[in-house]
Structures are given as structure tokens and as C-alpha cells.
């Protein structure tokens, strides 16, 4: 994976939360489970479940539509930069 000028990885990665739907991940990324084991995404663009109803987690299978999942595509309020630094 190419490194960005700030020293991080995945500078070409874009994560887009779709309104009432999944997170769409595009670009260079590495997907791992909570134990650090790599999950093969099988492609360069994936949809990750946000509703918790998918039968193929962590990937989206469209269950959010049947479940009536509702979520905005943007945060309801911005997070302070200081809070983001503390969590990172």
C-alpha cells in the first residue's frame, strides 16, 4: 500500500456512508477482524453493513432496506478535533 506524505497508509482510500445504507469503501485498504486476521474483500470496492442485519457480515447484503434502517450520510454534529486526537 502506498504511504501518504503524513506517514500513514491508504491515502487513496475513500469511505462513504450512504444514507440509510452501508459504508462504501473504495481504494487501497486492508480489512481485518477484531483479532487482526485479514479478511479478503474479494474486490477493490466493498459495502460494509451498518444496520447489523446482514447475513454476510461485515459485508452488506441489502438487509437494511427490509429492516427499515435509518442513518444519515453525514455526522449529525462535527466532532471536536481534540476528541478525535484522544481516541486515535
PDB file of N, CA, C and O in Angstrom:
ATOM      1  N   UNK A   1       0.840  -1.179   0.000  1.00  0.00           N
ATOM      2  CA  UNK A   1       0.000   0.000   0.000  1.00  0.00           C
ATOM      3  C   UNK A   1       0.884   1.241   0.000  1.00  0.00           C
ATOM      4  O   UNK A   1       1.854   1.296   0.757  1.00  0.00           O
ATOM      5  N   UNK A   2       0.579   2.232  -0.824  1.00  0.00           N
ATOM      6  CA  UNK A   2       1.411   3.436  -0.820  1.00  0.00           C
ATOM      7  C   UNK A   2       1.215   4.241   0.454  1.00  0.00           C
ATOM      8  O   UNK A   2       0.129   4.275   1.032  1.00  0.00           O
ATOM      9  N   UNK A   3       2.293   4.887   0.877  1.00  0.00           N
ATOM     10  CA  UNK A   3       2.206   5.731   2.071  1.00  0.00           C
ATOM     11  C   UNK A   3       1.923   7.164   1.660  1.00  0.00           C
ATOM     12  O   UNK A   3       2.357   7.614   0.599  1.00  0.00           O
ATOM     13  N   UNK A   4       1.196   7.875   2.502  1.00  0.00           N
ATOM     14  CA  UNK A   4       0.917   9.278   2.211  1.00  0.00           C
ATOM     15  C   UNK A   4       2.010  10.150   2.820  1.00  0.00           C
ATOM     16  O   UNK A   4       2.794   9.660   3.633  1.00  0.00           O
ATOM     17  N   UNK A   5       2.083  11.418   2.453  1.00  0.00           N
ATOM     18  CA  UNK A   5       3.137  12.293   2.957  1.00  0.00           C
ATOM     19  C   UNK A   5       3.141  12.429   4.478  1.00  0.00           C
ATOM     20  O   UNK A   5       4.186  12.714   5.064  1.00  0.00           O
ATOM     21  N   UNK A   6       2.013  12.233   5.117  1.00  0.00           N
ATOM     22  CA  UNK A   6       1.945  12.347   6.578  1.00  0.00           C
ATOM     23  C   UNK A   6       2.428  11.081   7.265  1.00  0.00           C
ATOM     24  O   UNK A   6       2.483  11.028   8.493  1.00  0.00           O
ATOM     25  N   UNK A   7       2.782  10.054   6.488  1.00  0.00           N
ATOM     26  CA  UNK A   7       3.313   8.833   7.065  1.00  0.00           C
ATOM     27  C   UNK A   7       2.290   7.738   7.285  1.00  0.00           C
ATOM     28  O   UNK A   7       2.647   6.665   7.771  1.00  0.00           O
ATOM     29  N   UNK A   8       1.036   7.966   6.947  1.00  0.00           N
ATOM     30  CA  UNK A   8       0.007   6.947   7.114  1.00  0.00           C
ATOM     31  C   UNK A   8      -0.117   6.086   5.880  1.00  0.00           C
ATOM     32  O   UNK A   8       0.534   6.338   4.866  1.00  0.00           O
ATOM     33  N   UNK A   9      -0.955   5.068   5.968  1.00  0.00           N
ATOM     34  CA  UNK A   9      -1.195   4.213   4.818  1.00  0.00           C
ATOM     35  C   UNK A   9      -2.598   4.450   4.294  1.00  0.00           C
ATOM     36  O   UNK A   9      -3.446   5.006   4.993  1.00  0.00           O
ATOM     37  N   UNK A  10      -2.840   4.028   3.063  1.00  0.00           N
ATOM     38  CA  UNK A  10      -4.172   4.087   2.499  1.00  0.00           C
ATOM     39  C   UNK A  10      -4.636   5.472   2.108  1.00  0.00           C
ATOM     40  O   UNK A  10      -5.822   5.781   2.219  1.00  0.00           O
ATOM     41  N   UNK A  11      -3.715   6.316   1.649  1.00  0.00           N
ATOM     42  CA  UNK A  11      -4.103   7.681   1.294  1.00  0.00           C
ATOM     43  C   UNK A  11      -5.100   7.704   0.151  1.00  0.00           C
ATOM     44  O   UNK A  11      -5.792   8.704  -0.041  1.00  0.00           O
ATOM     45  N   UNK A  12      -5.187   6.628  -0.607  1.00  0.00           N
ATOM     46  CA  UNK A  12      -6.128   6.563  -1.711  1.00  0.00           C
ATOM     47  C   UNK A  12      -7.442   5.919  -1.329  1.00  0.00           C
ATOM     48  O   UNK A  12      -8.201   5.515  -2.210  1.00  0.00           O
ATOM     49  N   UNK A  13      -7.735   5.809  -0.057  1.00  0.00           N
ATOM     50  CA  UNK A  13      -8.955   5.165   0.416  1.00  0.00           C
ATOM     51  C   UNK A  13     -10.052   6.192   0.665  1.00  0.00           C
ATOM     52  O   UNK A  13      -9.812   7.244   1.257  1.00  0.00           O
ATOM     53  N   UNK A  14     -11.252   5.873   0.206  1.00  0.00           N
ATOM     54  CA  UNK A  14     -12.418   6.708   0.462  1.00  0.00           C
ATOM     55  C   UNK A  14     -13.491   5.850   1.107  1.00  0.00           C
ATOM     56  O   UNK A  14     -13.813   4.773   0.604  1.00  0.00           O
ATOM     57  N   UNK A  15     -14.051   6.321   2.224  1.00  0.00           N
ATOM     58  CA  UNK A  15     -15.158   5.637   2.895  1.00  0.00           C
ATOM     59  C   UNK A  15     -16.355   6.576   2.866  1.00  0.00           C
ATOM     60  O   UNK A  15     -16.307   7.681   3.406  1.00  0.00           O
ATOM     61  N   UNK A  16     -17.426   6.121   2.228  1.00  0.00           N
ATOM     62  CA  UNK A  16     -18.617   6.946   2.063  1.00  0.00           C
ATOM     63  C   UNK A  16     -19.807   6.295   2.754  1.00  0.00           C
ATOM     64  O   UNK A  16     -20.240   5.219   2.343  1.00  0.00           O
ATOM     65  N   UNK A  17     -20.349   6.931   3.806  1.00  0.00           N
ATOM     66  CA  UNK A  17     -21.574   6.401   4.409  1.00  0.00           C
ATOM     67  C   UNK A  17     -22.774   6.778   3.540  1.00  0.00           C
ATOM     68  O   UNK A  17     -23.044   7.958   3.319  1.00  0.00           O
ATOM     69  N   UNK A  18     -23.482   5.773   3.053  1.00  0.00           N
ATOM     70  CA  UNK A  18     -24.677   6.038   2.255  1.00  0.00           C
ATOM     71  C   UNK A  18     -25.875   6.212   3.172  1.00  0.00           C
ATOM     72  O   UNK A  18     -26.060   5.440   4.112  1.00  0.00           O
ATOM     73  N   UNK A  19     -26.681   7.216   2.903  1.00  0.00           N
ATOM     74  CA  UNK A  19     -27.868   7.482   3.710  1.00  0.00           C
ATOM     75  C   UNK A  19     -28.735   6.226   3.763  1.00  0.00           C
ATOM     76  O   UNK A  19     -29.069   5.646   2.730  1.00  0.00           O
ATOM     77  N   UNK A  20     -29.090   5.819   4.965  1.00  0.00           N
ATOM     78  CA  UNK A  20     -29.931   4.647   5.216  1.00  0.00           C
ATOM     79  C   UNK A  20     -29.344   3.365   4.629  1.00  0.00           C
ATOM     80  O   UNK A  20     -30.079   2.425   4.327  1.00  0.00           O
ATOM     81  N   UNK A  21     -28.020   3.329   4.467  1.00  0.00           N
ATOM     82  CA  UNK A  21     -27.391   2.158   3.867  1.00  0.00           C
ATOM     83  C   UNK A  21     -26.001   1.898   4.406  1.00  0.00           C
ATOM     84  O   UNK A  21     -25.663   2.318   5.513  1.00  0.00           O
ATOM     85  N   UNK A  22     -25.192   1.200   3.616  1.00  0.00           N
ATOM     86  CA  UNK A  22     -23.876   0.754   4.066  1.00  0.00           C
ATOM     87  C   UNK A  22     -22.796   1.833   3.986  1.00  0.00           C
ATOM     88  O   UNK A  22     -23.030   2.954   3.535  1.00  0.00           O
ATOM     89  N   UNK A  23     -21.617   1.449   4.439  1.00  0.00           N
ATOM     90  CA  UNK A  23     -20.399   2.232   4.214  1.00  0.00           C
ATOM     91  C   UNK A  23     -19.768   1.676   2.946  1.00  0.00           C
ATOM     92  O   UNK A  23     -19.504   0.476   2.867  1.00  0.00           O
ATOM     93  N   UNK A  24     -19.522   2.515   1.964  1.00  0.00           N
ATOM     94  CA  UNK A  24     -18.860   2.089   0.736  1.00  0.00           C
ATOM     95  C   UNK A  24     -17.382   2.429   0.878  1.00  0.00           C
ATOM     96  O   UNK A  24     -17.022   3.581   1.121  1.00  0.00           O
ATOM     97  N   UNK A  25     -16.530   1.422   0.726  1.00  0.00           N
ATOM     98  CA  UNK A  25     -15.083   1.590   0.860  1.00  0.00           C
ATOM     99  C   UNK A  25     -14.460   1.378  -0.510  1.00  0.00           C
ATOM    100  O   UNK A  25     -14.660   0.342  -1.144  1.00  0.00           O
ATOM    101  N   UNK A  26     -13.694   2.386  -0.965  1.00  0.00           N
ATOM    102  CA  UNK A  26     -13.039   2.331  -2.279  1.00  0.00           C
ATOM    103  C   UNK A  26     -11.561   2.640  -2.129  1.00  0.00           C
ATOM    104  O   UNK A  26     -11.166   3.452  -1.292  1.00  0.00           O
ATOM    105  N   UNK A  27     -10.748   1.986  -2.948  1.00  0.00           N
ATOM    106  CA  UNK A  27      -9.325   2.317  -2.982  1.00  0.00           C
ATOM    107  C   UNK A  27      -8.468   1.260  -2.322  1.00  0.00           C
ATOM    108  O   UNK A  27      -8.840   0.090  -2.240  1.00  0.00           O
ATOM    109  N   UNK A  28      -7.301   1.703  -1.850  1.00  0.00           N
ATOM    110  CA  UNK A  28      -6.358   0.809  -1.176  1.00  0.00           C
ATOM    111  C   UNK A  28      -6.751   0.690   0.286  1.00  0.00           C
ATOM    112  O   UNK A  28      -6.727   1.680   1.018  1.00  0.00           O
ATOM    113  N   UNK A  29      -7.107  -0.501   0.715  1.00  0.00           N
ATOM    114  CA  UNK A  29      -7.460  -0.706   2.111  1.00  0.00           C
ATOM    115  C   UNK A  29      -7.133  -2.135   2.508  1.00  0.00           C
ATOM    116  O   UNK A  29      -6.967  -3.016   1.664  1.00  0.00           O
ATOM    117  N   UNK A  30      -7.047  -2.338   3.796  1.00  0.00           N
ATOM    118  CA  UNK A  30      -6.832  -3.665   4.373  1.00  0.00           C
ATOM    119  C   UNK A  30      -7.955  -3.875   5.372  1.00  0.00           C
ATOM    120  O   UNK A  30      -8.158  -3.039   6.253  1.00  0.00           O
ATOM    121  N   UNK A  31      -8.683  -4.964   5.257  1.00  0.00           N
ATOM    122  CA  UNK A  31      -9.809  -5.263   6.131  1.00  0.00           C
ATOM    123  C   UNK A  31      -9.399  -6.383   7.076  1.00  0.00           C
ATOM    124  O   UNK A  31      -8.979  -7.452   6.632  1.00  0.00           O
ATOM    125  N   UNK A  32      -9.519  -6.140   8.378  1.00  0.00           N
ATOM    126  CA  UNK A  32      -9.156  -7.150   9.378  1.00  0.00           C
ATOM    127  C   UNK A  32     -10.288  -7.297  10.390  1.00  0.00           C
ATOM    128  O   UNK A  32     -11.090  -6.383  10.584  1.00  0.00           O
ATOM    129  N   UNK A  33     -10.338  -8.483  11.040  1.00  0.00           N
ATOM    130  CA  UNK A  33     -11.322  -8.672  12.101  1.00  0.00           C
ATOM    131  C   UNK A  33     -10.758  -8.140  13.410  1.00  0.00           C
ATOM    132  O   UNK A  33      -9.644  -7.615  13.432  1.00  0.00           O
ATOM    133  N   UNK A  34     -11.507  -8.267  14.500  1.00  0.00           N
ATOM    134  CA  UNK A  34     -11.085  -7.681  15.775  1.00  0.00           C
ATOM    135  C   UNK A  34      -9.818  -8.311  16.330  1.00  0.00           C
ATOM    136  O   UNK A  34      -9.176  -7.735  17.208  1.00  0.00           O
ATOM    137  N   UNK A  35      -9.446  -9.493  15.828  1.00  0.00           N
ATOM    138  CA  UNK A  35      -8.212 -10.140  16.271  1.00  0.00           C
ATOM    139  C   UNK A  35      -7.038  -9.832  15.354  1.00  0.00           C
ATOM    140  O   UNK A  35      -5.926 -10.305  15.586  1.00  0.00           O
ATOM    141  N   UNK A  36      -7.282  -9.044  14.315  1.00  0.00           N
ATOM    142  CA  UNK A  36      -6.223  -8.659  13.394  1.00  0.00           C
ATOM    143  C   UNK A  36      -6.063  -9.595  12.208  1.00  0.00           C
ATOM    144  O   UNK A  36      -5.188  -9.382  11.368  1.00  0.00           O
ATOM    145  N   UNK A  37      -6.901 -10.638  12.124  1.00  0.00           N
ATOM    146  CA  UNK A  37      -6.829 -11.560  10.989  1.00  0.00           C
ATOM    147  C   UNK A  37      -7.407 -10.873   9.752  1.00  0.00           C
ATOM    148  O   UNK A  37      -8.480 -10.271   9.800  1.00  0.00           O
ATOM    149  N   UNK A  38      -6.681 -10.974   8.660  1.00  0.00           N
ATOM    150  CA  UNK A  38      -7.110 -10.305   7.437  1.00  0.00           C
ATOM    151  C   UNK A  38      -8.350 -10.972   6.848  1.00  0.00           C
ATOM    152  O   UNK A  38      -8.460 -12.198   6.826  1.00  0.00           O
ATOM    153  N   UNK A  39      -9.276 -10.148   6.372  1.00  0.00           N
ATOM    154  CA  UNK A  39     -10.480 -10.607   5.683  1.00  0.00           C
ATOM    155  C   UNK A  39     -10.306 -10.236   4.219  1.00  0.00           C
ATOM    156  O   UNK A  39     -10.120  -9.064   3.891  1.00  0.00           O
ATOM    157  N   UNK A  40     -10.366 -11.224   3.341  1.00  0.00           N
ATOM    158  CA  UNK A  40     -10.220 -10.965   1.909  1.00  0.00           C
ATOM    159  C   UNK A  40     -11.509 -10.334   1.384  1.00  0.00           C
ATOM    160  O   UNK A  40     -12.556 -10.982   1.378  1.00  0.00           O
ATOM    161  N   UNK A  41     -11.443  -9.078   0.944  1.00  0.00           N
ATOM    162  CA  UNK A  41     -12.660  -8.424   0.462  1.00  0.00           C
ATOM    163  C   UNK A  41     -13.094  -8.920  -0.914  1.00  0.00           C
ATOM    164  O   UNK A  41     -14.253  -8.756  -1.293  1.00  0.00           O
ATOM    165  N   UNK A  42     -12.181  -9.521  -1.658  1.00  0.00           N
ATOM    166  CA  UNK A  42     -12.521 -10.054  -2.964  1.00  0.00           C
ATOM    167  C   UNK A  42     -12.618  -9.024  -4.073  1.00  0.00           C
ATOM    168  O   UNK A  42     -12.831  -9.380  -5.232  1.00  0.00           O
ATOM    169  N   UNK A  43     -12.465  -7.748  -3.732  1.00  0.00           N
ATOM    170  CA  UNK A  43     -12.552  -6.673  -4.735  1.00  0.00           C
ATOM    171  C   UNK A  43     -12.012  -5.374  -4.159  1.00  0.00           C
ATOM    172  O   UNK A  43     -11.689  -5.308  -2.973  1.00  0.00           O
ATOM    173  N   UNK A  44     -11.913  -4.348  -4.982  1.00  0.00           N
ATOM    174  CA  UNK A  44     -11.374  -3.065  -4.552  1.00  0.00           C
ATOM    175  C   UNK A  44     -12.398  -2.092  -4.013  1.00  0.00           C
ATOM    176  O   UNK A  44     -12.034  -1.084  -3.406  1.00  0.00           O
ATOM    177  N   UNK A  45     -13.683  -2.376  -4.225  1.00  0.00           N
ATOM    178  CA  UNK A  45     -14.770  -1.565  -3.670  1.00  0.00           C
ATOM    179  C   UNK A  45     -15.717  -2.509  -2.950  1.00  0.00           C
ATOM    180  O   UNK A  45     -16.177  -3.498  -3.522  1.00  0.00           O
ATOM    181  N   UNK A  46     -16.008  -2.198  -1.686  1.00  0.00           N
ATOM    182  CA  UNK A  46     -16.899  -3.056  -0.904  1.00  0.00           C
ATOM    183  C   UNK A  46     -17.946  -2.217  -0.184  1.00  0.00           C
ATOM    184  O   UNK A  46     -17.776  -1.012  -0.001  1.00  0.00           O
ATOM    185  N   UNK A  47     -19.022  -2.865   0.219  1.00  0.00           N
ATOM    186  CA  UNK A  47     -20.069  -2.239   1.027  1.00  0.00           C
ATOM    187  C   UNK A  47     -20.073  -2.940   2.379  1.00  0.00           C
ATOM    188  O   UNK A  47     -20.270  -4.153   2.459  1.00  0.00           O
ATOM    189  N   UNK A  48     -19.852  -2.168   3.443  1.00  0.00           N
ATOM    190  CA  UNK A  48     -19.847  -2.718   4.797  1.00  0.00           C
ATOM    191  C   UNK A  48     -21.179  -2.421   5.481  1.00  0.00           C
ATOM    192  O   UNK A  48     -21.701  -1.309   5.396  1.00  0.00           O
ATOM    193  N   UNK A  49     -21.715  -3.425   6.156  1.00  0.00           N
ATOM    194  CA  UNK A  49     -23.003  -3.314   6.837  1.00  0.00           C
ATOM    195  C   UNK A  49     -22.934  -2.317   7.986  1.00  0.00           C
ATOM    196  O   UNK A  49     -21.977  -2.313   8.761  1.00  0.00           O
ATOM    197  N   UNK A  50     -23.962  -1.467   8.089  1.00  0.00           N
ATOM    198  CA  UNK A  50     -24.115  -0.569   9.243  1.00  0.00           C
ATOM    199  C   UNK A  50     -25.349  -0.921  10.057  1.00  0.00           C
ATOM    200  O   UNK A  50     -25.474  -0.477  11.198  1.00  0.00           O
ATOM    201  N   UNK A  51     -26.262  -1.706   9.501  1.00  0.00           N
ATOM    202  CA  UNK A  51     -27.532  -1.958  10.187  1.00  0.00           C
ATOM    203  C   UNK A  51     -27.473  -3.143  11.142  1.00  0.00           C
ATOM    204  O   UNK A  51     -28.314  -3.259  12.033  1.00  0.00           O
ATOM    205  N   UNK A  52     -26.487  -4.027  10.967  1.00  0.00           N
ATOM    206  CA  UNK A  52     -26.371  -5.203  11.824  1.00  0.00           C
ATOM    207  C   UNK A  52     -27.234  -6.374  11.402  1.00  0.00           C
ATOM    208  O   UNK A  52     -27.239  -7.396  12.089  1.00  0.00           O
ATOM    209  N   UNK A  53     -27.961  -6.270  10.305  1.00  0.00           N
ATOM    210  CA  UNK A  53     -28.892  -7.318   9.866  1.00  0.00           C
ATOM    211  C   UNK A  53     -28.353  -8.194   8.736  1.00  0.00           C
ATOM    212  O   UNK A  53     -28.997  -9.176   8.367  1.00  0.00           O
ATOM    213  N   UNK A  54     -27.199  -7.864   8.185  1.00  0.00           N
ATOM    214  CA  UNK A  54     -26.659  -8.599   7.047  1.00  0.00           C
ATOM    215  C   UNK A  54     -26.376 -10.056   7.403  1.00  0.00           C
ATOM    216  O   UNK A  54     -25.931 -10.364   8.509  1.00  0.00           O
ATOM    217  N   UNK A  55     -26.637 -10.931   6.461  1.00  0.00           N
ATOM    218  CA  UNK A  55     -26.319 -12.342   6.625  1.00  0.00           C
ATOM    219  C   UNK A  55     -24.899 -12.667   6.207  1.00  0.00           C
ATOM    220  O   UNK A  55     -24.460 -13.809   6.347  1.00  0.00           O
ATOM    221  N   UNK A  56     -24.168 -11.676   5.693  1.00  0.00           N
ATOM    222  CA  UNK A  56     -22.786 -11.898   5.245  1.00  0.00           C
ATOM    223  C   UNK A  56     -21.845 -10.868   5.867  1.00  0.00           C
ATOM    224  O   UNK A  56     -20.932 -10.376   5.203  1.00  0.00           O
ATOM    225  N   UNK A  57     -22.069 -10.542   7.141  1.00  0.00           N
ATOM    226  CA  UNK A  57     -21.247  -9.547   7.841  1.00  0.00           C
ATOM    227  C   UNK A  57     -19.767  -9.878   7.691  1.00  0.00           C
ATOM    228  O   UNK A  57     -19.408 -11.056   7.715  1.00  0.00           O
ATOM    229  N   UNK A  58     -18.917  -8.907   7.541  1.00  0.00           N
ATOM    230  CA  UNK A  58     -19.134  -7.478   7.706  1.00  0.00           C
ATOM    231  C   UNK A  58     -19.689  -6.797   6.456  1.00  0.00           C
ATOM    232  O   UNK A  58     -19.864  -5.579   6.440  1.00  0.00           O
ATOM    233  N   UNK A  59     -19.967  -7.576   5.414  1.00  0.00           N
ATOM    234  CA  UNK A  59     -20.418  -7.000   4.149  1.00  0.00           C
ATOM    235  C   UNK A  59     -21.933  -6.791   4.143  1.00  0.00           C
ATOM    236  O   UNK A  59     -22.672  -7.486   4.840  1.00  0.00           O
ATOM    237  N   UNK A  60     -22.371  -5.837   3.359  1.00  0.00           N
ATOM    238  CA  UNK A  60     -23.794  -5.521   3.222  1.00  0.00           C
ATOM    239  C   UNK A  60     -24.447  -6.496   2.240  1.00  0.00           C
ATOM    240  O   UNK A  60     -23.873  -6.817   1.199  1.00  0.00           O
ATOM    241  N   UNK A  61     -25.650  -6.962   2.581  1.00  0.00           N
ATOM    242  CA  UNK A  61     -26.420  -7.796   1.656  1.00  0.00           C
ATOM    243  C   UNK A  61     -27.764  -7.165   1.299  1.00  0.00           C
ATOM    244  O   UNK A  61     -28.624  -7.820   0.710  1.00  0.00           O
ATOM    245  N   UNK A  62     -27.945  -5.893   1.656  1.00  0.00           N
ATOM    246  CA  UNK A  62     -29.185  -5.192   1.345  1.00  0.00           C
ATOM    247  C   UNK A  62     -30.262  -5.319   2.407  1.00  0.00           C
ATOM    248  O   UNK A  62     -31.361  -4.792   2.235  1.00  0.00           O
ATOM    249  N   UNK A  63     -29.969  -6.011   3.505  1.00  0.00           N
ATOM    250  CA  UNK A  63     -30.961  -6.213   4.567  1.00  0.00           C
ATOM    251  C   UNK A  63     -31.443  -4.912   5.189  1.00  0.00           C
ATOM    252  O   UNK A  63     -32.535  -4.867   5.756  1.00  0.00           O
ATOM    253  N   UNK A  64     -30.647  -3.854   5.092  1.00  0.00           N
ATOM    254  CA  UNK A  64     -31.049  -2.570   5.680  1.00  0.00           C
ATOM    255  C   UNK A  64     -32.365  -2.066   5.087  1.00  0.00           C
ATOM    256  O   UNK A  64     -33.130  -1.375   5.761  1.00  0.00           O
ATOM    257  N   UNK A  65     -32.623  -2.410   3.835  1.00  0.00           N
ATOM    258  CA  UNK A  65     -33.868  -1.966   3.192  1.00  0.00           C
ATOM    259  C   UNK A  65     -35.078  -2.630   3.840  1.00  0.00           C
ATOM    260  O   UNK A  65     -36.065  -1.963   4.149  1.00  0.00           O
ATOM    261  N   UNK A  66     -35.000  -3.947   4.047  1.00  0.00           N
ATOM    262  CA  UNK A  66     -36.109  -4.679   4.667  1.00  0.00           C
ATOM    263  C   UNK A  66     -36.265  -4.314   6.138  1.00  0.00           C
ATOM    264  O   UNK A  66     -37.376  -4.323   6.668  1.00  0.00           O
ATOM    265  N   UNK A  67     -35.150  -3.993   6.802  1.00  0.00           N
ATOM    266  CA  UNK A  67     -35.179  -3.692   8.235  1.00  0.00           C
ATOM    267  C   UNK A  67     -35.613  -2.260   8.530  1.00  0.00           C
ATOM    268  O   UNK A  67     -35.885  -1.916   9.680  1.00  0.00           O
ATOM    269  N   UNK A  68     -35.677  -1.427   7.495  1.00  0.00           N
ATOM    270  CA  UNK A  68     -36.045  -0.028   7.708  1.00  0.00           C
ATOM    271  C   UNK A  68     -34.952   0.766   8.405  1.00  0.00           C
ATOM    272  O   UNK A  68     -35.233   1.722   9.128  1.00  0.00           O
ATOM    273  N   UNK A  69     -33.698   0.364   8.182  1.00  0.00           N
ATOM    274  CA  UNK A  69     -32.553   1.046   8.791  1.00  0.00           C
ATOM    275  C   UNK A  69     -32.526   2.505   8.371  1.00  0.00           C
ATOM    276  O   UNK A  69     -32.752   2.837   7.207  1.00  0.00           O
ATOM    277  N   UNK A  70     -32.247   3.367   9.332  1.00  0.00           N
ATOM    278  CA  UNK A  70     -32.196   4.799   9.057  1.00  0.00           C
ATOM    279  C   UNK A  70     -30.932   5.390   9.665  1.00  0.00           C
ATOM    280  O   UNK A  70     -30.684   5.260  10.864  1.00  0.00           O
ATOM    281  N   UNK A  71     -30.144   6.037   8.829  1.00  0.00           N
ATOM    282  CA  UNK A  71     -28.933   6.720   9.286  1.00  0.00           C
ATOM    283  C   UNK A  71     -28.563   7.766   8.250  1.00  0.00           C
ATOM    284  O   UNK A  71     -28.726   7.538   7.051  1.00  0.00           O
ATOM    285  N   UNK A  72     -28.069   8.907   8.701  1.00  0.00           N
ATOM    286  CA  UNK A  72     -27.675   9.952   7.753  1.00  0.00           C
ATOM    287  C   UNK A  72     -26.380   9.583   7.036  1.00  0.00           C
ATOM    288  O   UNK A  72     -25.673   8.660   7.439  1.00  0.00           O
ATOM    289  N   UNK A  73     -26.085  10.311   5.981  1.00  0.00           N
ATOM    290  CA  UNK A  73     -24.826  10.085   5.280  1.00  0.00           C
ATOM    291  C   UNK A  73     -23.711  10.954   5.835  1.00  0.00           C
ATOM    292  O   UNK A  73     -22.558  10.826   5.421  1.00  0.00           O
ATOM    293  N   UNK A  74     -24.044  11.838   6.771  1.00  0.00           N
ATOM    294  CA  UNK A  74     -23.040  12.710   7.396  1.00  0.00           C
ATOM    295  C   UNK A  74     -23.283  12.723   8.905  1.00  0.00           C
ATOM    296  O   UNK A  74     -24.390  12.426   9.354  1.00  0.00           O
ATOM    297  N   UNK A  75     -22.270  13.061   9.682  1.00  0.00           N
ATOM    298  CA  UNK A  75     -22.468  13.136  11.134  1.00  0.00           C
ATOM    299  C   UNK A  75     -23.538  14.165  11.489  1.00  0.00           C
ATOM    300  O   UNK A  75     -23.685  15.181  10.810  1.00  0.00           O
ATOM    301  N   UNK A  76     -24.279  13.893  12.552  1.00  0.00           N
ATOM    302  CA  UNK A  76     -25.309  14.840  12.979  1.00  0.00           C
ATOM    303  C   UNK A  76     -24.686  16.107  13.547  1.00  0.00           C
ATOM    304  O   UNK A  76     -25.300  17.173  13.525  1.00  0.00           O
ATOM    305  N   UNK A  77     -23.459  15.983  14.058  1.00  0.00           N
ATOM    306  CA  UNK A  77     -22.714  17.160  14.527  1.00  0.00           C
ATOM    307  C   UNK A  77     -21.228  16.848  14.409  1.00  0.00           C
ATOM    308  O   UNK A  77     -20.823  15.700  14.594  1.00  0.00           O
ATOM    309  N   UNK A  78     -20.424  17.834  14.109  1.00  0.00           N
ATOM    310  CA  UNK A  78     -18.981  17.608  13.984  1.00  0.00           C
ATOM    311  C   UNK A  78     -18.362  17.254  15.329  1.00  0.00           C
ATOM    312  O   UNK A  78     -18.793  17.736  16.377  1.00  0.00           O
ATOM    313  N   UNK A  79     -17.343  16.404  15.276  1.00  0.00           N
ATOM    314  CA  UNK A  79     -16.618  16.042  16.483  1.00  0.00           C
ATOM    315  C   UNK A  79     -15.434  16.979  16.651  1.00  0.00           C
ATOM    316  O   UNK A  79     -14.733  17.262  15.679  1.00  0.00           O
ATOM    317  N   UNK A  80     -15.198  17.466  17.859  1.00  0.00           N
ATOM    318  CA  UNK A  80     -14.046  18.347  18.092  1.00  0.00           C
ATOM    319  C   UNK A  80     -12.738  17.628  17.777  1.00  0.00           C
ATOM    320  O   UNK A  80     -12.587  16.443  18.076  1.00  0.00           O
ATOM    321  N   UNK A  81     -11.801  18.343  17.176  1.00  0.00           N
ATOM    322  CA  UNK A  81     -10.511  17.761  16.811  1.00  0.00           C
ATOM    323  C   UNK A  81      -9.800  17.183  18.026  1.00  0.00           C
ATOM    324  O   UNK A  81      -9.149  16.145  17.909  1.00  0.00           O
ATOM    325  N   UNK A  82      -9.901  17.817  19.181  1.00  0.00           N
ATOM    326  CA  UNK A  82      -9.246  17.315  20.393  1.00  0.00           C
ATOM    327  C   UNK A  82      -9.774  15.937  20.760  1.00  0.00           C
ATOM    328  O   UNK A  82      -8.998  15.080  21.185  1.00  0.00           O
ATOM    329  N   UNK A  83     -11.060  15.702  20.609  1.00  0.00           N
ATOM    330  CA  UNK A  83     -11.649  14.403  20.920  1.00  0.00           C
ATOM    331  C   UNK A  83     -11.136  13.348  19.949  1.00  0.00           C
ATOM    332  O   UNK A  83     -10.846  12.225  20.361  1.00  0.00           O
ATOM    333  N   UNK A  84     -11.021  13.683  18.683  1.00  0.00           N
ATOM    334  CA  UNK A  84     -10.512  12.750  17.691  1.00  0.00           C
ATOM    335  C   UNK A  84      -9.072  12.359  17.997  1.00  0.00           C
ATOM    336  O   UNK A  84      -8.710  11.191  17.857  1.00  0.00           O
ATOM    337  N   UNK A  85      -8.239  13.319  18.413  1.00  0.00           N
ATOM    338  CA  UNK A  85      -6.838  13.020  18.744  1.00  0.00           C
ATOM    339  C   UNK A  85      -6.748  12.093  19.944  1.00  0.00           C
ATOM    340  O   UNK A  85      -5.899  11.202  19.960  1.00  0.00           O
ATOM    341  N   UNK A  86      -7.589  12.272  20.938  1.00  0.00           N
ATOM    342  CA  UNK A  86      -7.557  11.434  22.134  1.00  0.00           C
ATOM    343  C   UNK A  86      -7.925   9.999  21.813  1.00  0.00           C
ATOM    344  O   UNK A  86      -7.367   9.076  22.405  1.00  0.00           O
ATOM    345  N   UNK A  87      -8.855   9.790  20.887  1.00  0.00           N
ATOM    346  CA  UNK A  87      -9.290   8.449  20.527  1.00  0.00           C
ATOM    347  C   UNK A  87      -8.302   7.761  19.613  1.00  0.00           C
ATOM    348  O   UNK A  87      -8.218   6.533  19.615  1.00  0.00           O
ATOM    349  N   UNK A  88      -7.549   8.520  18.831  1.00  0.00           N
ATOM    350  CA  UNK A  88      -6.629   7.961  17.840  1.00  0.00           C
ATOM    351  C   UNK A  88      -5.403   7.519  18.462  1.00  0.00           C
ATOM    352  O   UNK A  88      -4.510   7.019  17.778  1.00  0.00           O
TER     353      UNK A  88
END
